[in-house]
Amino acid sequence: MSHSPERPVEYVCENCHVIYAGTVIRTDEGHRYEPPDECAVCGAREFVELTQYPHVDSHAT
């Protein structure tokens, strides 16, 4: 069976909608992903996981 590489968790800036790959944080149990501290484009600090992005209330028109 071939190995399939793990895809990182992606985060969307709630302000300007730029997508970031999560930062790998090493833990005793392995690792996890976290959003950046701040968006490099607009400076916002609010992010949502890409998989949850379509469901975020702030994007309703």
N, C-alpha and C positions, 0 to 999 in steps of 0.2 A: 504494500500500500504506500503510495507516495505521500510525502509530507506537505501539508498546506500551511504556509506561513500565517501567523496570527496577524489580523488586521487591527491596527490601533483604534481606540475609541476616538471619534471625531467630534469636535465641538463647534457650535455656530455662535458668533458674536450676536447678541440680541439687538445691538444698535445698527451695525453696518452689514451684517450677514456674511462676513468673511469666515471661512472654515479653517480650523486648525486641527492638526493631529495632536492628541493628548500627550502630555509629558509623562514619561514612564517614571513611576515612583516605586522603588524597590522596598519590599516588606519581608518579614519573616516567612510569610506564606507564599511568596513569589513576587508578584508585581501588580500594580493597578495603574490606571491612567487618570490624570487630572487636567482640567482646562488651564490655559495660561493665566497668570495673575492679571494681565491687562492686554487688551487688543492692541497690537502694534500699529493698526491703521487709525483707529479713532480714540483709543484710550479707555474705552468702556471696560467694565469689570464683570459684566453679566454674560454668562454663556449657558447654552443648553446643549445637551447631547444631540447629535445629528439625528439619531433614531427617534427622538422626542420632538424635534423641531416642528413637524407639521401639526402637532397637537398643542403648541404653546398658545395660550389665550392672547398674548400681546400681538400676535400676527393676524388676528381676526380683522376683517374689514367692516 
